[in-house]
Amino acid sequence: MNLTEKQQVIIQHCRSNGTISKVDAVYMLKCFYYTNAGKYVGEILSRMVKSGKLKRIKPGLFELGKGKSDVIITNQPNLF
């Protein structure tokens, strides 16, 4: 299963920096949400932890998990 655009941003940040904090994720993804960005980004991070894509180091700090790594498709345009 392919990653969503928001998940791709989070994974790419983790690959380049080693970790990502919830504050950084909210800052990078706040353009997708009108209000309550922290709540929705937190839900994305939680789903990624449950699926094994991320590992929670401590509350609000995440690193890449050892779960199944999905392919990030960069050359395929989005439909919407």
N, C-alpha and C positions, 0 to 999 in steps of 0.2 A: 504494500500500500504506500502510495506517495505521501510525502509530507505536505501540509498546507503551507501557504506563503508565510504565515506567522511562525509556524514551527521551523521553517527553513531559516528565518532570521535568527531565531534563538540558537539553533544548532550551529550556524556559521559563526556566531559570536563566541560560543563555547569552544569551537575548534581553534579560533584565533587567539583567545584569551585564557583558555583553560577552564574558566568558571563563568557563571552569569548570576547576578543577583536579581531579585524580583524588581528592585528599584530600576536597574538598568533595562530590564525587559519592558517594564511599563513605559520608560522614557522612549525606547525604540519603537514601541507599538502603539503609543497613544494616538497617533494619527488615524488609526482604524476605529476608534471609539469616540463617541460624543461625550458620554459621561461614564463614570465608574470603570475607568480603564484598569485600575488596580484589581478589581474583582474579576474581570474577565481574563486578564493576563494570568492571574493566580490560578484560575480554572484550567487554562491552557497548560501551565507548568505542572499542575497536579496530574492532569491526564498524561502528560509526557513522562512523569515519574512512574505512574501506574503501568504504563506500557513498556517501561524499561529504557526509554530513550534518554532520560536524565536520571541522575542520582542526587538525592537531597543530602548535602553535606551537613548543613545545619539549617534552621528555619530561615528562609529567604535567600539561601545560597545553593547553587546547583552546579553540577559538572556532568559531562557526558556519561551516560550509562553504558552498561555492557549488554543491553538488550539488542534485539534485532535492529540493525541500522538500515533505514530506508534510503532509497536513492533520491538524491536531490536533482531534479530535472531543471537544468538552466536554459536549455535551448528551445523549450516548448512554450509558446505564448499561452497566456490565460484566456479563457473564453469571456470572462466577465471582469 
